[in-house]
Amino acid sequence: MIHEYWQQRTARERVLLAVMGILIGLLLIYSLIIEPVMQSRAELEDVVARSRDTYSSIRSASAEARKLRGGGATSGSSRREAQSLIGQIEQSARAKGLADKLQRIQPSGKTDIGIWFEKSRFDTLLAWLSEMEQQYGLQVKTLEIERTESGIVNARVVLGS
């Protein structure tokens, strides 16, 4: 049926139909594949920019809060103070729902503590870091984040006073 229809067309009509078919195919490829991919990428770039802005505002608010409190928490050099701080970290992580994501806590140097999380929600982790800065005067010294899936990350954090 289609073959008969094609054979009944003149050479000029066949060229026009072929060109129209190619244009329709290109339009479908663009509208069904290319445009959605470009839109998703733009949305992800917006999410990353907002996350960076949020993190930046959390850091500046934390610095301001420490300044208003007169310098924040004092550095704890004794083992007992470090153990107390580890307990506070565990308790705070538990309160934020991160206790099962917390893999390891390890003192690093005199005043720093390394913390490892696996498969944590990114936004929950940022909120927890903000709380650690605001309530305990701990600063994020280093933060390594590895995305595992949408909104879920593995992270290594070093906090210090």
N, CA, C and O of each residue as an XYZ file, in Angstrom:
644
protein
N       0.826     -1.186      0.000
C       0.000      0.000      0.000
C       0.876      1.258      0.000
O       0.671      2.143     -0.830
N       1.837      1.352      0.904
C       2.721      2.515      0.945
C       3.612      2.520     -0.291
O       3.875      3.567     -0.882
N       4.069      1.334     -0.670
C       4.929      1.232     -1.854
C       4.177      1.700     -3.110
O       4.735      2.407     -3.948
N       2.907      1.295     -3.228
C       2.099      1.718     -4.376
C       1.912      3.235     -4.365
O       2.033      3.894     -5.397
N       1.616      3.774     -3.189
C       1.429      5.227     -3.067
C       2.706      5.949     -3.506
O       2.655      6.940     -4.235
N       3.857      5.431     -3.047
C       5.159      6.045     -3.384
C       5.408      5.980     -4.897
O       5.895      6.945     -5.486
N       5.080      4.864     -5.516
C       5.315      4.697     -6.945
C       4.411      5.592     -7.790
O       4.777      5.966     -8.904
N       3.242      5.934     -7.272
C       2.311      6.785     -8.009
C       2.713      8.261     -7.960
O       2.195      9.061     -8.739
N       3.614      8.630     -7.073
C       4.051     10.034     -6.950
C       5.077     10.344     -8.031
O       5.814      9.481     -8.509
N       5.083     11.624     -8.390
C       6.087     12.077     -9.350
C       7.417     12.233     -8.626
O       7.460     12.196     -7.396
N       8.510     12.410     -9.381
C       9.837     12.561     -8.783
C       9.877     13.774     -7.865
O      10.491     13.727     -6.799
N       9.236     14.846     -8.267
C       9.222     16.073     -7.443
C       8.480     15.836     -6.124
O       8.934     16.274     -5.067
N       7.342     15.146     -6.188
C       6.571     14.851     -4.971
C       7.370     13.937     -4.038
O       7.336     14.113     -2.820
N       8.090     12.961     -4.605
C       8.907     12.069     -3.785
C       9.989     12.841     -3.044
O      10.221     12.593     -1.861
N      10.651     13.770     -3.717
C      11.683     14.587     -3.071
C      11.061     15.413     -1.952
O      11.609     15.467     -0.851
N       9.929     16.055     -2.214
C       9.261     16.857     -1.181
C       8.856     15.994      0.014
O       9.051     16.394      1.162
N       8.290     14.810     -0.251
C       7.895     13.914      0.842
C       9.115     13.452      1.644
O       9.052     13.363      2.870
N      10.221     13.160      0.957
C      11.438     12.732      1.658
C      11.990     13.853      2.526
O      12.367     13.621      3.674
N      12.040     15.074      1.981
C      12.535     16.210      2.753
C      11.624     16.468      3.952
O      12.109     16.722      5.055
N      10.320     16.406      3.746
C       9.378     16.618      4.845
C       9.550     15.526      5.908
O       9.496     15.818      7.103
N       9.758     14.274      5.487
C       9.969     13.183      6.440
C      11.223     13.392      7.266
O      11.227     13.142      8.472
N      12.306     13.858      6.610
C      13.554     14.125      7.332
C      13.351     15.253      8.335
O      13.816     15.167      9.472
N      12.658     16.311      7.918
C      12.412     17.441      8.834
C      11.570     17.024     10.028
O      11.844     17.433     11.156
N      10.554     16.217      9.788
C       9.711     15.737     10.893
C      10.538     14.853     11.829
O      10.398     14.936     13.049
N      11.405     14.000     11.252
C      12.273     13.155     12.080
C      13.204     13.979     12.941
O      13.373     13.687     14.125
N      13.817     15.017     12.359
C      14.703     15.881     13.135
C      13.944     16.615     14.235
O      14.446     16.765     15.349
N      12.740     17.068     13.921
C      11.908     17.745     14.925
C      11.582     16.804     16.085
O      11.632     17.205     17.247
N      11.251     15.562     15.769
C      10.954     14.590     16.825
C      12.193     14.300     17.682
O      12.095     14.227     18.907
N      13.346     14.136     17.048
C      14.578     13.890     17.805
C      14.864     15.057     18.744
O      15.211     14.852     19.908
N      14.721     16.268     18.245
C      14.986     17.438     19.085
C      13.993     17.516     20.243
O      14.391     17.692     21.395
N      12.698     17.385     19.935
C      11.687     17.592     20.979
C      11.614     16.448     21.985
O      11.239     16.669     23.136
N      11.965     15.231     21.573
C      11.846     14.091     22.484
C      13.157     13.734     23.189
O      13.131     13.082     24.233
N      14.298     14.149     22.638
C      15.570     13.749     23.232
C      16.401     14.956     23.651
O      16.734     15.105     24.827
N      16.728     15.799     22.712
C      17.685     16.871     22.978
C      17.146     17.903     23.962
O      17.829     18.252     24.924
N      15.937     18.393     23.735
C      15.394     19.425     24.619
C      15.227     18.941     26.063
O      15.615     19.667     26.978
N      14.661     17.736     26.316
C      14.565     17.271     27.713
C      15.923     17.133     28.401
O      16.049     17.432     29.589
N      16.937     16.682     27.663
C      18.273     16.550     28.248
C      18.824     17.928     28.616
O      19.386     18.105     29.697
N      18.664     18.891     27.727
C      19.149     20.247     28.009
C      18.396     20.856     29.192
O      18.999     21.544     30.016
N      17.102     20.615     29.284
C      16.314     21.146     30.391
C      16.745     20.509     31.717
O      16.865     21.208     32.723
N      16.977     19.203     31.727
C      17.431     18.526     32.946
C      18.786     19.050     33.393
O      19.021     19.241     34.586
N      19.664     19.280     32.448
C      20.985     19.805     32.792
C      20.866     21.193     33.411
O      21.533     21.490     34.402
N      20.020     22.045     32.831
C      19.833     23.390     33.378
C      19.265     23.319     34.798
O      19.673     24.086     35.670
N      18.333     22.406     35.025
C      17.762     22.251     36.367
C      18.824     21.782     37.365
O      18.868     22.273     38.493
N      19.671     20.847     36.964
C      20.737     20.377     37.843
C      21.746     21.476     38.142
O      22.241     21.575     39.264
N      22.054     22.298     37.150
C      22.955     23.426     37.389
C      22.351     24.389     38.397
O      23.069     24.937     39.233
N      21.035     24.606     38.332
C      20.366     25.467     39.301
C      20.442     24.873     40.711
O      20.670     25.594     41.682
N      20.249     23.555     40.813
C      20.314     22.890     42.121
C      21.717     23.037     42.713
O      21.868     23.330     43.899
N      22.729     22.835     41.891
C      24.106     22.969     42.373
C      24.376     24.397     42.819
O      24.987     24.613     43.865
N      23.928     25.376     42.038
C      24.143     26.782     42.406
C      23.432     27.113     43.718
O      23.997     27.797     44.571
N      22.195     26.631     43.887
C      21.462     26.890     45.137
C      22.151     26.215     46.317
O      22.219     26.787     47.405
N      22.666     24.994     46.109
C      23.364     24.286     47.189
C      24.627     25.035     47.589
O      24.940     25.136     48.776
N      25.350     25.556     46.613
C      26.547     26.336     46.926
C      26.177     27.610     47.678
O      26.853     27.985     48.636
N      25.111     28.271     47.252
C      24.672     29.477     47.945
C      24.264     29.165     49.380
O      24.595     29.906     50.306
N      23.542     28.059     49.554
C      23.116     27.660     50.898
C      24.324     27.372     51.776
O      24.387     27.821     52.921
N      25.276     26.627     51.245
C      26.478     26.311     52.009
C      27.242     27.577     52.361
O      27.729     27.718     53.483
N      27.349     28.485     51.422
C      28.056     29.737     51.657
C      27.356     30.560     52.743
O      28.010     31.116     53.625
N      26.029     30.633     52.673
C      25.308     31.405     53.687
C      25.392     30.733     55.058
O      25.432     31.418     56.080
N      25.420     29.407     55.087
C      25.567     28.682     56.356
C      26.930     28.998     56.976
O      27.027     29.246     58.178
N      27.980     28.986     56.153
C      29.322     29.295     56.667
C      29.399     30.722     57.191
O      29.969     30.958     58.257
N      28.830     31.683     56.455
C      28.920     33.076     56.907
C      28.085     33.293     58.168
O      28.496     34.026     59.067
N      26.911     32.655     58.234
C      26.091     32.781     59.438
C      26.791     32.143     60.632
O      26.716     32.653     61.749
N      27.459     31.044     60.394
C      28.197     30.385     61.460
C      29.334     31.263     61.963
O      29.539     31.394     63.169
N      30.069     31.862     61.039
C      31.165     32.747     61.440
C      30.634     33.929     62.232
O      31.240     34.336     63.223
N      29.523     34.474     61.810
C      28.912     35.599     62.523
C      28.465     35.173     63.922
O      28.649     35.909     64.892
N      27.877     33.979     64.017
C      27.429     33.484     65.326
C      28.615     33.276     66.262
O      28.538     33.616     67.443
N      29.722     32.715     65.743
C      30.912     32.529     66.570
C      31.456     33.877     67.037
O      31.887     34.024     68.180
N      31.430     34.849     66.140
C      31.937     36.175     66.493
C      31.075     36.791     67.600
O      31.594     37.407     68.530
N      29.779     36.621     67.491
C      28.871     37.172     68.502
C      29.007     36.457     69.846
O      28.789     37.064     70.895
N      29.366     35.174     69.819
C      29.545     34.426     71.064
C      30.919     34.630     71.660
O      31.219     34.119     72.739
N      31.741     35.366     70.971
C      33.071     35.632     71.507
C      34.086     34.583     71.129
O      34.946     34.234     71.939
N      34.006     34.074     69.919
C      35.049     33.161     69.454
C      34.636     31.722     69.391
O      35.430     30.895     68.943
N      33.448     31.367     69.809
C      32.992     29.988     69.673
C      33.555     29.085     70.735
O      34.001     29.524     71.795
N      33.521     27.814     70.421
C      33.975     26.805     71.380
C      35.488     26.851     71.519
O      36.209     27.119     70.558
N      35.950     26.586     72.721
C      37.402     26.555     72.950
C      37.940     25.235     72.454
O      37.223     24.235     72.407
N      39.204     25.237     72.083
C      39.798     23.997     71.580
C      40.003     23.034     72.729
O      40.487     23.417     73.794
N      39.635     21.783     72.511
C      39.791     20.766     73.548
C      40.962     19.889     73.222
O      40.911     19.135     72.251
N      42.023     19.962     74.002
C      43.202     19.175     73.686
C      43.247     17.878     74.479
O      44.004     16.974     74.124
N      42.482     17.766     75.510
C      42.558     16.540     76.311
C      41.712     15.437     75.686
O      40.773     15.695     74.933
N      42.066     14.223     76.016
C      41.335     13.061     75.494
C      39.880     13.076     75.958
O      38.983     12.695     75.205
N      39.645     13.512     77.184
C      38.285     13.536     77.715
C      37.412     14.505     76.928
O      36.255     14.209     76.631
N      37.974     15.668     76.591
C      37.206     16.633     75.808
C      36.918     16.088     74.420
O      35.830     16.303     73.885
N      37.875     15.386     73.831
C      37.664     14.790     72.509
C      36.575     13.729     72.578
O      35.721     13.655     71.695
N      36.600     12.901     73.630
C      35.569     11.884     73.788
C      34.198     12.533     73.964
O      33.200     12.049     73.430
N      34.158     13.636     74.719
C      32.905     14.349     74.906
C      32.394     14.901     73.579
O      31.199     14.833     73.293
N      33.297     15.443     72.776
C      32.921     15.989     71.484
C      32.431     14.886     70.548
O      31.475     15.089     69.799
N      33.074     13.730     70.586
C      32.619     12.599     69.773
C      31.211     12.191     70.183
O      30.372     11.898     69.331
N      30.957     12.172     71.466
C      29.604     11.864     71.947
C      28.589     12.885     71.465
O      27.479     12.522     71.078
N      28.956     14.152     71.483
C      28.054     15.194     70.999
C      27.794     15.036     69.503
O      26.674     15.236     69.031
N      28.835     14.675     68.769
C      28.683     14.464     67.323
C      27.730     13.307     67.068
O      26.831     13.411     66.234
N      27.925     12.199     67.788
C      27.043     11.041     67.606
C      25.603     11.384     67.980
O      24.668     11.002     67.277
N      25.427     12.101     69.080
C      24.085     12.477     69.523
C      23.418     13.407     68.511
O      22.239     13.245     68.197
N      24.163     14.368     68.009
C      23.626     15.298     67.021
C      23.264     14.577     65.725
O      22.221     14.851     65.133
N      24.127     13.654     65.282
C      23.851     12.884     64.067
C      22.601     12.028     64.253
O      21.795     11.889     63.333
N      22.445     11.458     65.439
C      21.267     10.653     65.737
C      20.009     11.513     65.677
O      18.983     11.081     65.152
N      20.086     12.731     66.214
C      18.928     13.631     66.212
C      18.533     14.034     64.794
O      17.353     14.265     64.529
N      19.488     14.123     63.887
C      19.198     14.503     62.497
C      18.854     13.292     61.630
O      18.577     13.447     60.441
N      18.866     12.099     62.204
C      18.559     10.901     61.438
C      19.743     10.387     60.637
O      19.566      9.673     59.649
N      20.947     10.745     61.056
C      22.146     10.324     60.342
C      22.917      9.223     61.066
O      23.987      8.821     60.609
N      22.397      8.736     62.172
C      23.140      7.763     62.974
C      23.479      6.507     62.181
O      24.592      5.994     62.291
N      22.535      6.001     61.383
C      22.811      4.789     60.609
C      23.696      5.063     59.401
O      24.229      4.131     58.799
N      23.857      6.334     59.042
C      24.718      6.722     57.919
C      26.146      6.995     58.384
O      27.074      7.006     57.575
N      26.320      7.215     59.680
C      27.618      7.528     60.274
C      28.458      6.251     60.321
O      28.109      5.302     61.024
N      29.550      6.229     59.582
C      30.375      5.030     59.491
C      31.554      5.049     60.457
O      31.916      4.018     61.022
N      32.156      6.233     60.647
C      33.349      6.283     61.486
C      33.576      7.707     61.972
O      33.327      8.673     61.250
N      34.054      7.821     63.214
C      34.489      9.099     63.778
C      35.893      8.855     64.306
O      36.139      7.889     65.028
N      36.815      9.745     63.935
C      38.203      9.542     64.338
C      38.854     10.885     64.634
O      38.855     11.772     63.781
N      39.408     11.044     65.837
C      40.152     12.277     66.123
C      41.314     12.423     65.140
O      41.965     11.447     64.765
N      41.550     13.662     64.741
C      42.615     13.941     63.782
C      43.370     15.162     64.286
O      42.876     16.283     64.166
N      44.539     14.969     64.838
C      45.275     16.078     65.410
C      44.744     16.428     66.790
O      44.039     15.636     67.415
N      45.091     17.633     67.264
C      44.676     18.036     68.605
C      43.219     18.461     68.667
O      42.531     18.169     69.645
N      42.739     19.145     67.636
C      41.398     19.725     67.729
C      40.458     19.284     66.617
O      39.290     19.674     66.619
N      40.931     18.485     65.668
C      40.095     18.106     64.538
C      39.530     16.701     64.725
O      40.112     15.858     65.408
N      38.363     16.476     64.090
C      37.731     15.168     64.130
C      37.267     14.826     62.721
O      36.561     15.611     62.088
N      37.665     13.649     62.229
C      37.233     13.167     60.919
C      35.974     12.330     61.068
O      35.867     11.502     61.973
N      35.023     12.556     60.170
C      33.738     11.861     60.237
C      33.411     11.349     58.839
O      33.540     12.085     57.861
N      32.988     10.086     58.741
C      32.633      9.482     57.470
C      31.157      9.109     57.466
O      30.663      8.481     58.402
N      30.459      9.499     56.409
C      29.048      9.160     56.217
C      28.917      8.387     54.908
O      29.637      8.648     53.945
N      27.990      7.434     54.888
C      27.697      6.714     53.649
C      26.205      6.766     53.388
O      25.387      6.571     54.286
N      25.871      7.034     52.128
C      24.491      7.046     51.637
C      23.594      7.959     52.477
O      22.517      7.550     52.911
N      24.044      9.196     52.702
C      23.259     10.181     53.445
C      22.577     11.122     52.462
O      23.046     11.322     51.342
N      21.483     11.683     52.895
C      20.817     12.703     52.081
C      21.664     13.972     52.152
O      22.089     14.383     53.232
N      21.904     14.582     51.010
C      22.760     15.757     50.909
C      22.214     16.912     51.750
O      22.964     17.557     52.482
N      20.906     17.173     51.645
C      20.337     18.300     52.377
C      20.377     18.064     53.891
O      20.598     19.004     54.654
N      20.167     16.834     54.326
C      20.240     16.513     55.755
C      21.664     16.689     56.270
O      21.876     17.192     57.373
N      22.629     16.275     55.471
C      24.037     16.416     55.849
C      24.408     17.895     55.988
O      25.087     18.274     56.943
N      23.968     18.730     55.045
C      24.255     20.168     55.136
C      23.602     20.786     56.373
O      24.209     21.617     57.047
N      22.370     20.381     56.668
C      21.696     20.904     57.857
C      22.456     20.485     59.119
O      22.586     21.276     60.053
N      22.953     19.256     59.150
C      23.719     18.780     60.301
C      25.015     19.577     60.447
O      25.381     19.965     61.557
N      25.710     19.823     59.335
C      26.944     20.608     59.393
C      26.668     22.012     59.911
O      27.449     22.556     60.692
N      25.573     22.587     59.483
C      25.192     23.917     59.967
C      24.965     23.889     61.474
O      25.391     24.793     62.193
N      24.294     22.845     61.942
C      24.046     22.710     63.381
C      25.358     22.546     64.156
O      25.523     23.115     65.236
N      26.278     21.773     63.602
C      27.561     21.581     64.283
C      28.310     22.913     64.402
O      28.968     23.165     65.412
N      28.214     23.758     63.382
C      28.881     25.058     63.444
C      28.170     25.992     64.417
O      28.818     26.702     65.187
N      26.857     25.991     64.383
C      26.110     26.929     65.215
C      26.097     26.539     66.682
O      26.297     27.392     67.546
N      25.864     25.261     66.983
C      25.731     24.854     68.378
C      27.057     24.550     69.058
O      27.215     24.804     70.252
N      28.007     24.009     68.310
C      29.242     23.569     68.933
C      30.458     24.390     68.512
O      31.565     24.160     68.999
N      30.251     25.343     67.610
C      31.350     26.201     67.170
C      32.401     25.465     66.354
O      33.544     25.915     66.267
N      32.027     24.338     65.755
C      32.966     23.565     64.951
C      32.901     24.037     63.504
O      31.824     24.231     62.941
N      34.071     24.215     62.924
C      34.146     24.639     61.537
C      34.439     23.446     60.644
O      35.108     22.498     61.054
N      33.932     23.503     59.425
C      34.255     22.481     58.443
C      35.638     22.812     57.892
O      35.822     23.814     57.202
N      36.607     21.951     58.208
C      37.970     22.156     57.717
C      38.104     21.595     56.309
O      38.631     22.260     55.417
N      37.623     20.368     56.113
C      37.579     19.790     54.771
C      36.264     19.050     54.609
O      35.685     18.536     55.566
N      35.817     19.017     53.370
C      34.564     18.332     53.053
C      34.733     17.682     51.692
O      34.917     18.366     50.685
N      34.671     16.366     51.667
C      34.753     15.613     50.419
C      33.427     14.902     50.228
O      33.011     14.109     51.073
N      32.764     15.185     49.117
C      31.451     14.606     48.855
C      31.502     13.835     47.547
O      32.038     14.304     46.542
N      30.930     12.642     47.590
C      30.823     11.811     46.393
C      29.346     11.468     46.201
O      28.726     10.840     47.060
N      28.801     11.883     45.079
C      27.395     11.618     44.790
C      27.228     10.157     44.392
O      27.945      9.660     43.524
N      26.271      9.462     45.034
C      26.027      8.067     44.685
C      24.764      7.925     43.855
O      24.695      7.081     42.962
N      23.772      8.740     44.144
C      22.552      8.791     43.352
C      21.904     10.135     43.629
O      22.440     10.930     44.400
N      20.786     10.397     43.028
C      20.167     11.714     43.133
C      19.868     12.065     44.597
O      19.039     11.422     45.240
N      20.543     13.076     45.105
C      20.314     13.550     46.470
C      21.006     12.735     47.541
O      20.908     13.082     48.718
N      21.702     11.666     47.187
C      22.356     10.779     48.154
C      23.863     10.862     47.920
O      24.332     10.796     46.784
N      24.618     11.008     49.022
C      26.062     11.178     48.913
C      26.800     10.351     49.954
O      26.240      9.960     50.979
N      28.071     10.096     49.665
C      29.035      9.624     50.652
C      29.886     10.837     50.975
O      30.229     11.604     50.075
N      30.231     11.028     52.237
C      30.976     12.233     52.592
C      32.014     11.926     53.657
O      31.841     11.059     54.513
N      33.110     12.685     53.560
C      34.150     12.687     54.595
C      34.297     14.123     55.029
O      34.567     15.001     54.210
N      34.122     14.370     56.312
C      34.155     15.709     56.869
C      35.219     15.761     57.942
O      35.341     14.835     58.743
N      35.986     16.827     57.966
C      36.889     17.086     59.085
C      36.401     18.369     59.740
O      36.386     19.436     59.125
N      35.999     18.241     61.009
C      35.526     19.385     61.793
C      36.605     19.769     62.796
O      37.319     18.913     63.318
N      36.709     21.036     63.051
C      37.668     21.523     64.051
C      37.224     22.836     64.605
O      36.350     23.501     64.050
N      37.842     23.218     65.728
C      37.455     24.489     66.342
C      38.388     25.591     65.926
O      38.218     26.736     66.345
